[in-house]
Amino acid sequence: MPPRRLINTTTYELYKNGDAEVKASPHYAILSHRWGKAEVTFQMLTKPQWRESNLGTEPMKKIREACKKAQDRETPIEWLWCDTCCIDKDNTEELTTSLNSMFEWYRKATVCYGYLADVDWDPSRQQISKSVDRPNQESVWFERGWTLQELLAPRYMEFFDRNWTFMGTRDGLSDKLQSVTGIAKKYLTGAATFKQASVATRMGWMAGRTTTEIEDIAYSMLGLLNISMPIYYGEGVKAFIRLQRTLIESSSDESLFAWTTPANGLTCYRRDNEIPVWAPNSWGLLAPSPDCFSRYRDLVVLPDLYVPRLSGSYKWVQQAIQFEMPMKSGTEVTNFFGRARTE
């Protein structure tokens, strides 16, 4: 399903995906960026008078520049999707559908523009990640939860600095991106699909990233894990537990349980540089945060060595997870009461 709405890259008007103009030329560009303090919203862009009087303002600059890049291509692209203004976030049904579909929208875009608003590109040094606003730190783009799927989902991606200077493509910058994100180059170039990575690996990629809303740590991983679920803002960290419970219904990857308490705390949930402290008895078999997988982002599941369970996997039963444990024939097993028996 294509995005519900798209911005015309010439007029900046919003069109619906069912409009004749969109159907006549359905290809679109998509923007990946870090939200700033002032962003253009759906309610703003739908008002012609607002568009006309605010074209020269800073909030519109990002959209205008992205539209210009789309128009300047050898084959101009007539449409752009931007998460700040193409979703009516006051509509709960639309918001739920959008968050569950967003990965696919990035995947189907002709090109994704990665805009790093705090990077000043220096071709001689080729540092795509260093922030000019925070000395010796990476661009905030690399710390956000949503930009993880925006990095991995697109088939083709171009990066631009704060002045919209072209820095390179994802393939061309894959060595540097691997160094910054910890994501293996093969997943960035498309030599291997990231879906081949274990669940623990994909969770580990999210470790240390943050989102404005706590729940978005979970919601921003829906596409990466190939699942969907209802959106409930207000549930807090329970969203990540619900994400794992939903994953259990469709996945047999037991690396989901390969996690430990992170030494630096649950940094995904940090607010104002404060990191919450969780007591060991406040969690169970499921991890409370992607941070718990930070040590296991290189974990590989080897199918040839994997012994399948009799039922094929594990499953959620009421408030517990049920496993069936395969045992080899002829092995001496001590049962619960301490007596030896032969299976």
Salt bridges, closest charged atoms under 4 A:
GLU13 OE1 - ARG51 NH2 3.80
GLU39 OE2 - LYS62 NZ 2.74
ASP72 OD2 - LYS68 NZ 2.85
ASP83 OD1 - HIS33 NE2 2.81
GLU93 OE2 - ARG4 NH2 3.51
GLU94 OE1 - ARG4 NH1 3.58
GLU94 OE2 - ARG5 NH1 2.25
GLU138 OE2 - LYS130 NZ 3.30
GLU143 OE2 - ARG134 NH2 2.92
GLU158 OE2 - ARG73 NH1 3.58
ASP175 OD1 - LYS185 NZ 3.28
GLU235 OE2 - ARG242 NH2 2.47
GLU254 OE2 - ARG309 NE 2.62
GLU343 OE2 - ARG341 NH1 1.55
